[in-house]
């Protein structure tokens, strides 16, 4: 990738404060001295944005696309970095305070469990992170850093937001800090009827954190609880040959009026740090669990599933900074240890889950070691090299009960186990061309292991079985120029990524199973700009050109060599304008344009229709009176009818299912921040 960042100083710009990033080295560093393509979204940018959810906010950045099914608090949203399409959720690592949120199943990140008001900053690390974090960082890493008690002082916050579709969003927060001891607490409850029929949802969150800061040591303890319940309306069917077009005739209707899902989670994390002369020792320990329950009626052939998952992790790491033969080194060495336990019970009704038809259990043990060295060769030249080695042991079993209610026919998969190993590396170079210009060159290798849902499949005779797949690997090549360190007004990137054995979930071809795909190539251009026209007006933009294609091979007898990967728009553009009308009043408008895409399950690019291109706009007005801030927001200002996800039928030539997103909606909010 070529990364460019251009910067000039104007009277309208504020004094320079270095952007701090942790994810690039897993220790605090200034982002403008590292040979990586990284950007930081600060809390004030989040507050000014028109985004109501974290996926909406991330989707406005270059190189990141956002797909949503229902538009209900981001409950079923997917973030796609650099064009992975249907596999996007498994190829971008999402962290909260340095801990991985991605699970060993296909459930995806629960974005709605991370309220925007609890975020201090977001670190976006594009095309790298595999050395630091390992499995699943092929496209990059997004690290969400939550508020720290020591950095907010004594503060009380409260907020209320009301909007279309009977939406109510209430929150409250408390931050206390004195004598090196801090406490932060935040609670939120969101409820909405949803744009679609049978799409009511509720999300509740509680976050607590405590900190102690000493002269040479620091301790942070975080606790989180989240509860989510959502009704699932399903897709809208379109089949012209049968005269069916529910996108037009019944856009907001529900195909699955009985379906729903519930997900509850808890997490506990402890971070300890010690300064030891030229060294810094850090130890992270964490526990997270998740309980999921879902019901799908399937036209009178119901399927009820209960999934319990928990993970215990430990991350010891050490950084030494000093001179070796006259060169300044920053060497990071660490280990990542994690133990996962997964249990799935499947029945026909919630009342029968005590005697499940199938009980699937899986245990995964992950151990990794990594080493990363950042060397200051001169005042203007920095290089880094890193290596990671990771081992994953997975064992899985299945039990079938022929006497269980609803068990008319079936069987159990034969128990299986796998011991897989993979490695990652990276090398980067940053050269200061002038006081306002840097050049960046980097390359790296990443990997991904198949998760539990990807290995538990059916055979051609519909018998369940465990199908272990080869680890996926990807090589990324980047080169670039960075202009302006102190107040970047332009960042751009060019990249190429070659992927071998990409892991492909195939729910559309019964009995075929999941598999490793033929080779793919992804390349693209990413550009972000920001310009202060005056002291009160700021313009920004984010553009991405993404080309993802298969370079050879077939899939289910369909030739895919040279074809475009589904669900990857070739072009995506975001424009934003902020105007500070008065000292206390600010207006922001954003526009989002996404090019057409091939539908899911159309790897051969043969389907007659595509997901149409769409353009939406949002508007937000904020006015502050003392400690209160009132907000009026309009989403999808021009009332566009659009959808971001659709899947073609495997069996009927002109049939597809689409998930329409909300038309124009309004919301008002009031927030208090004071002592």
N, C-alpha and C positions, 0 to 999 in steps of 0.2 A: 504494500500500500504506500502511496505517496502521501505523506501528511504535510499540509501547509497550514501555517498560522501567520497571518499578517497583522501588524499592530502599528498604530500611530498614536501619538499623544496629542490631545486637544484640550483646550481649556474646559470643555464640557465634561471631561472624564474625571473620575475620582482618583484619589491617591492609590498607588498600586499596592495590593495585598496579595502575596503569592497564594496560588491555589494549592491547597494541601490535598494529597492523595495517599491513601493507605494501600489500596488493592494492588498497585504496581509492584511493591516490594514486601508487603505485609507489615511494613513499618512506616511511620510518618515521613513523607518526603514532599518536596515541592515539585509539582507536575511539570514545570517548565525546565527542569534539568534532567529529565529521564528520557531515554531513547525509546519511547512508546507513543502510540496514538491514543491519547487519553484526554478526556474533558470532564469538567466538574460542574454540576448543576447546584447552585447554592440555594439556601432557604429563601432568600429574597426573590430569586427568579421563580421559584415554585409558587410563592405567594402572588406574584404578578401574573402568572400564566392563566389562561382561560381553562386549563385542564381541571377536571373534577376528580380524576382518578390517576393513579400512578401509570397505568398503561397509556392513557391519553398523553400524559406529560412526556414519557419516553418516546412515544410515536411521533412527536414533533421534532425529534433530533435526526440529524443526517445518519443514514445507514441503518435506521431502526424502523421497521414497519409494525403496525399494530392491527391485529385481527380481533374482532369482537363478535360474539354470537347474538347477544341480546341488548347490549348497552345499558346494563343494570349494575352500576357501581363497579364495573370491570370484573364482575364475578367469574366470567368465563372468557377472559381475554388471553391472547397469546402475543408475546413479543418476538419478532423475527429480526434478528440482526444478520445482515449480509446474505439474505436470500436462501434460507434453508427450508422454506415452505412448510409442509405438514410436519416436518421433523424439527421445527424451530425451537419448540419448548425443551428439547433434549440437547440442544447444541449451544445454548447461551446459559452460562451459569449466573444465577441470581443469588446474591449474598445479602444478608442483613447483619451489619456490624462484623463482616468478615466470615460469617457462617453460611454455608450453602443451604438454600431453601429447596432446591430441586430434590425430588424424592426418587426412590428406586422403582416407582410405578409411573403410570401415564397421567396421573391426576393433575399435574401442572401446578404452577405457583399460585397460591391464593392471594392475588394482588389486593383484594379488598380488605385483607387483614392488616394492611400497612397504610394507615391514614396519612395523608399528605402533611397534616399538622404535626406529626411526630418526627418528621425527617429534617435533619440538619443539612445534609448534602447528599448528592448522588454522584458516584464516580462511575464513568463509562470508559471501560478499557476495551478498545476495539482490536480484534484480531490477535490478541495475546491473553495470557493469563493461565495457560495450560501448565507451565512450570510451577507457578505459585499454587494452583488449585486443582489441576489434574482433570479427571474424567468430566467430559461435557463442556469444556471451554473452547470448542472449536471456533465459534464465531466471536467470542469475547466474554467479558465479565461485567456485570452491573452490580456494584456494591452500594447498598443503601445504608447510610450512616445515620443512626437515630440520634435524637437530642441528648446531650450530655449535661448533667446537672451543673457542672462547673462553668459551662460556657453560656448559660442563660441567666444567671443571677436569680434573685427572688422574683417570682412572677406567678400570676394567676391568669388563666385563660378560660374563656367559655365561648361557645359558638352554636349557632342554630341556622340551619338552611332548609328552606321549603321550596318545592318545585313541582313541575308537571308530573303526572302519573302518581299523584298522592305521595310524593317523596318527602321524607322527613329525616334530617340528619342532625343529631345533637352530639356535642362533645364538650369536654371540660378537661382542664389540665392544671397542674400545680408543680412549680419548680422552687426548691429551696436549696440554698448553698451558704454555708458559714463554717469557718474554722476547718477548712479542707474537707468537709463532709457535705455531700449533696444528696438530694432526693428528687426524683422526677416521677410524676404519675399522670396518666392520661387515660380517659375513658371515652368511648364513642359508641353510639347506637344509630344504625342506619336502617330505614324501612322504606320500601317503595312497592307500589302496585305493579310497576313495570310497564313498558310500552306494549308488550304483547299480552294476549290472554294467557292465563295460567303462568304468569311470570313474576308473581309476588316474591320479594326477597327480604331477608333481614340479616344484618351483619352487626355483631357486637364485639368490641375489643376492649381489653384492659391491658395497659402496659405500665410496669413499675421498674424503676432502676435506681440503684444507689451507688455512690462513688466515694472513694477516699483517695486523696492526693497528698503524698508526702514529698520530701525533698528529693528522694531518689527512688521512689516506688509509687505505684498506683494500683488500685483495685476497683473493679466495676462489676456489679451484679445486676442482671436483667431478668425480669420475669414477664411473660406474656401469656394472655388467654384470649382466644378468639372463637367465636361461634357463628356459623353461617348456615342459613337455610334458604333454598331457592326452588321455586317451581320451574319446570322445564317445558316450554311450549312446543319444542321440536321445530321442524323446518316447514317451509312452504313449497309445495310440489308444483312443478311446471312440466307439462307434457303436451306440446302443441298438437301432436297427432291424435290425442284423445280429447282435445278441447279443454284442457285443464291449465289454468294459470292463476294459482292462488296468490302469487305476488301482486297481481292486479285486483282480483276480485275479493280477497279476504286477507289483506296484508298482515293484519294484527291478530289473526286467528291462531288457534292452537291445534296442532295435529295430535298432540299427546296430552290431553287434559288431565291425566292421572299421574304423570311422571313428576318426580321431585328428587332432590338430593340434599343431604345434610352433611356438614363437615365441621368437626370440632377439633381444636388443637391447643396445645400448651407447650411452652418452651421455657427453659431455664439456662442461663449462660453466665459464666464467671470468667473474667479476664484479669490476669495479674501481670504486672510489668515491674522490672527492676533495672535501674541504671547501674552498671558495674564498670566504672571507669570508661574505657573506650568501647565497652560492649553494652548491649541491651538485651535482656532476657525477657521473653514473653511466654505465658502459658494460658491457653484458652481451653476451657472445658464446657461442654454443653450437653443438654438433653432435650429432645423434642419428640412429642408424640402427636398422632393424628388418628381420629376415628371418623370414618366415612360410611354413610348409609345412603343407598340410592334405590329407587324403584322405577322400573320401566315396564309398562303394561304390554307392549308388543302386540296390540290388537287382541287381547284376551289370552296371551301366553306369557304371563308376567315373569319378571326376573327381578329378584330382590337381592342386593349384595351388601354385605357388611365387611368393611376392611379396617383393620387396625395395623398401624405402623408406628414404630418408634426407632430412634437412633440415638446412640451415645457416642460422643466424639471428644477427641483430645488433640490439641495442636500446640506442641512445644516448638519454639523457634528462637533463634539467637542471631543478633546482628553485631558485627564488629566493624568499626570504622577506624582506619589508620593508614599509615604509609608503608608500602612495600617497595623497596628499591626506588624510592623517590616518587612513586605514584600513589595517589589517594584511592583507597579501596573502600567499598561498602559491601561486605560479604554477609549474606543471609543464608542460614542453614536451618532446616526445620523438618518436622515430621507431621503427617496427618494420619490419624488413627480413627476409624469409625466402625461401629457395629450396628447393623440394621436387622430388625426383625419385622416380618410381614406376615399377616394372616388374613386370608380371604374366606368368607363363608357365603355360599350361594344357595338361595331357596326361592320358592315361588311367592311367598308372602312374608311380611314382617313377623307375623305371629308364629311362623314355622321356622324361624332362623335358629331356634334352639336345637333343631334337628336338620342341619343343612344337607342339601343334595351333594355338594362338593365342598371340601375344606382344603384349601391350598395354603401351604406354609412355605416361607422362604427365609433364609438367614444369609446375610451378606457381611463379610469381614473385609475391610479395606485398609491397606497399610501402604504408605508412600513416604519417600524421602526426596527432598529437593535441595538444590544449592544454586544460589544466584549471586553473581559478583558484578557490581557496578564500579567502573574504574574511571577516574578523572585523569585522562591522559595529558590534558593541558587546560588552560582556562576556558577554552571553547570546544574541547573535544571530550565526549563521554561515550564509553562503550559499556555494554552489559552482555554477559553470557550466563546461561542457566541450563540446568538439567534436572529432570524429574524421572523417578522410577516408581511405578505403582503396581501393586498386586491386588487382585480382587478374587476372593473365594466366595462362591455362591452355591448353596445347596437348596434344593426345592423338593417338595413332596405334595401329593394329592391323595385325598381319601374320598371315595364315592360310597354313598349310603343308598342302596336300592330300595330300602324301606322308608325313606324320607318322603314327606308329602310332595307331590309333583314330580317324583323321580320315575317317569314312565319308561325312559330308556337312558342309558348313559354308561360311563366308565370313569376310571381314574387314570391320570397320567402316571407312567412309571417314574419313580423318583430319580432325580438327576443331580449332578454336581459338576462344577467347573472351577478350574484354577487358571485364571487369565492374568497376563502381565502385559504392560505397555509402558512406553517411555515418551517423554516430551522434551523438547529443547527449544531454546531461543537465543538469538544473537542480535544485538542492536547497536547502532552507531548514531550519535547526534553530534553534528559539527556546527559550531557557531560561525556563520559566514560573515556576519557583521553584528553590531549591537542590536539590530532588529531582525536578524535573519538566522535561522538554523536550517540545516539539512538533516533528514532522518532516513536511515536505511535499516531494515530489519528483516529477519526471516525466522520462522519457527515451525515446529511440528506439534500437533495436538492429537488427542485420541478420545474415543468414547466407547464404553462398554454397553451392551444391551441391558435394558432393565427387565424387571420381573414380568411386566405385561407383554414385553416383546418376545419373551422366550416361551410363554405359556400359550400354546396355539392348538388348533385342531388339525388332524391328519386328513388326507383325502376321503377317509371313511367317517369323518366327523368325530373321531376319537381324540380326546385331549392328550397332549404330549408336550414335553419340554424340548424346545428346539434352540440349542445354544448356537450363537452366531459369533463370527470373527469380530474382534475389536475394530472399530472404525479408526482411520487415521487421516489426517489432513496436513498438508504443507502450505504455509502462507508465505508470500513474498511481498515486501513492501519497500517503497522508496519515496522520499519526499523532501519538502522544503517547509520550514516553519518560519514565518516572518512576523516579528513582533512578539516579545515575551511579556510585556507589562500589561497590555490591554488588548488582547487579540480581537481583531475585527474580521478576520477570515481564517478559517481552518479548512483544509481540503485533504483528501486522501485518495490514492489509487492503490488497488490491491489485486492480487491474484491468489486463489486458493484451489489447490488440487486435492480432491477427496477420493480416497480408496475405501471400498467396503462400507459405504455409508449404510447405516442400519435403517431399514424401511419397514414400518408397520403397515400391514396390508389387511385391513378389515373388510375389504370389498370382494376378495377372491376366496370364498370358502374352501377350505381344504388345501389351499396352496401354502399358506403359512407366511410368516415374515421372512425376510431374507437380507443379505448384503447386496447392495446395488452395484451395477457396473460403475466405472470411474465417472466422476463429475468434475466440472470446473466452474468456479465462481470468480468473477472479476467485476470491478466496479469503480465508480468515482463518488466521493462524498465531499460535499462543500457546505460549510457553515459560515455565515457572515454576521457581523454586528457593526452597526455604525450609529454614532450619536450625531444626528443632524444638527441639533441644538442642545442646549442644556436640558430641555424638556421633552424632546422628541427622539426616540430611538427606533431604528429599524433593524430587523434581523431576518435571516432566511436560512433554510436547510434544504439542500437538494441531494438526492442520491440517484445515481444510475447503477442498476444492479442487473448483471447478466449471469444467470445460473442455468447451466445446460449439461446434459449427459454427453460424454465424449465418445461412448461406444456402447454396444450391447443391446439386449432385448429385455422386456419385462412382460411375462405372461404371453409370450409369442409376439408381442407388439414391438416393433423396432423403435428404440428410443434414442439411438445415436444421433446427436445433433439437435435433439428436442429440448425445449425449455422446461425447467422444473415448474410444476404447478404451484399456484399461490405465491408467486414472486412477481411483483410489478416491476416493469423495466424502469419506470421513472416515478419518483415521488418528490413533491415540492411542498415546503411549508414556508409561509410568509407571516411575519408578525410586525405590528406597529404599536408602540406605546407612546402615549401623550400625557404628560403631567400638566393638566389644565390649570390647576392651582397647586399650592403647597399641599393641600389635603385631598385633591381629587385627581384620579388617574383613570384613563381610558385605554383599553387594550383590545386590539382586533387581531384575529389569527385566521389564516386560510390554509386548508390542507387539500392538496390535489394528488390523487393516486391514479396511475395508469391502469389499463386493463390487465387482467391476469387469467391464466388458464385455471380451470376449476380443479379441485382435488380429484384424484383418480383419473386424470387425463394426461398421464405421462407421455403418451404418444402424440399429444396435441392434435387429436383427430375430431374432438367434439365440435359441433357446429356453433356453439355459443361459448362466450367467455364471461368472466365477471366484468361488467362494464367499468370503465373509468368513472371516477366520481370526484367532485370538488365540494367541500363543505367550508363553512365559515362560522366562527364563534366570536362573541362580543362580551366584554366584561367592563363594568364601570364600578369603581371603588371610591368611596368618600369617607374620610376620617374626621371624627369629632372627638377630640380628647383621646380617651382610651378605647373608643368604639370605632369600628369600621363597618360600614354598610356596603353591601355588594349586590349588584343586579347583573345577572348573566343570561345570555341567550345562546343556546347551542343549536347548531345547524340553522343558522340565521335565515337562509334562503329556502328552507323547507324542502331539501333534496330527498328524494326517495332512492335509497341505495342499499347495497349490502356488500360486506367485505369477505364473506365466506360462502362457498357453494360447492356441491359435490355432484359429479355426474353419475348416472346409473351405470351399473356394470352390465345390465341385461337389456334395457330398452334404449334404442338409439337416440331418442330426442328427450329423454327424461332427466331432470336434475332437481335437486333440493337446495334451496337458498334460505338464508337467515337474515331477514330484513332488519335494519337498524332504525332507531327512532328518528322521526321527523323533527320539526322545530319544537324546542322545549324551552321553558323559562325557569329561572330559580332566583330566589332572593336570600340573602344571608346577613347575619349580624354577628360580629365577633368582638369580644372584649379582651384586652390585654392590659393588665395593670398589676399593682402590688397588692 
